[in-house]
Amino acid sequence: MRLGTAGIIQTLKSFFIPPADHSPLTRHPLSDTKPNTMIEIHVSRDGSTLGTFSEEQIKTGLQSGEFKPTDFAWKTGMTDWKPLAQWPEFTGPSTEATMAPGMPLTEEVVEDGPPWENRKTLGFFPALLETVKGVLLNPGPTFESMKQTGGFGAPLGYNILLSWIGIGISLVFQLLLQGLSIGASSDTENMPELAAMAGIGTGMMLLLILFLPVLIVIGIFIWSGILHLSLMAVGGARASYETTFRVVAYGSGSSNLLQAVPICGGAVGGIWGMVVVIIGLAKTHDIGTGKAVLAYFLPVLALCLLGFLAAIGGGVLAGAASGN
């Protein structure tokens, strides 16, 4: 299938900008009865805003079942959205006693994250920063609450954006170091040749930066597929390929941003990215850390084994040829 320029632009826009909700606006029944004086609390469910309500309205809604303890809420002064089950106002003895029968009173893990999935409600940059912070500094709970389904677009767009920034800055830094080393060289006789080689290297580096998003897309789909096959081989694939893809996208995208740090960023980002993805696989597939580590390194062990066998085979063939 061939896409025109407009089609390609529209496809890329869908990675970063969530689709607008064109469905008719439906007001929550409780939101029509707001008193004149109250603290407005914004309530959201599955990424869609239900409206603004007072504490009494929310308590009444919890009692009648209109609201769920897993609904997210926010009010002025808060830095992040929290499930109603984590609000002290709605988890006291009086509230628990009036909740609808059968509703959970204990805190549950809500698979509604990471914040990037709710950027339409939270805002683009707050959702981006919160996701980076959660993946890099608190990967366990972040992946435990990650949506295991929901499409490839959001995590892929997140990975492209951060990987392009991190790797792109790293490549530019390498170009600057190359230019400084040539400028400081005392080999004046070979300076034209060195300058020509530097020009070729700069051109190739700029082309790499330009086509980096394409390489990122190809690489993330292939690596996710390899990891999912590895999980199947060790009996750890308890979720779909999409779940594995989302773990790799959020984990590697966040860690690739660290490559923007000069000198040590690449090493730190690579190591921590590996750790983050292993934790994510363990949480989302509900397997032990040991099995997740085995699944991650199984492709590497397979490549080493193949290389060893190829070396032995090459030696045998070389010995046979020399004997003849």
C-alpha angles and dihedrals in degrees: 000000000000121000124203123224091266091052092051092049091048091050093051091046090055089061094061107024118058114228116264117252106243095173117118113276110255117190119216108249093237093052091069092065101057115149120233095249118044145114105262114230117191114218126198134183126191090347094307122111115237095190140259122303143171125248091257092052091051092048089050090048092051089051094050096039095248088121129040127214086238094060112111120236138185138182135183112291096031120114097208143015116265133191114258087243088069096052112101089210091064103034101059123115093263092053094045090051092055099043118117114270114269095022114133115252096190126078114267131198106256114208095212101112172164100037090243087071088060098044090124088066101031099038130254102271098036090051091047095050094044091051093050091048093047096048096045101037104027107021098155100063091033094060092036089061095040119121107250092204134026106111137289098262102081098047092040092052090047091052095046092050098049097036091050091051096045100041093038093055089046092054092047089051090053090052091053092050090049091052092048093050092052092046091052094047117118093202096105094164094062095036095110091052091046091049091050092050090048090052091052091047091050092051092050091047092052091050089051091052091048095051095036095106091058091050090047093054093048093045097049094050092048096044092046090051092050092049092048092051088049090052089052090050093055094041095251103114098110093146135045131278087255090062091051090048092052092051092050093045096051095037100047093037093056094044093046088062087067089066087077087074107095122246102350101035095090094053095043092046093048095050096042091044089057091050093048094050092048090052090047093051091049093050100043097041092041095232135132121275091243093058090047090052090049091050091049096050098036093089090051091050090048092053091048090051092049090049091050092050091047091052092050091047091049091050092050092050092046091050092049092049093050090048090057 
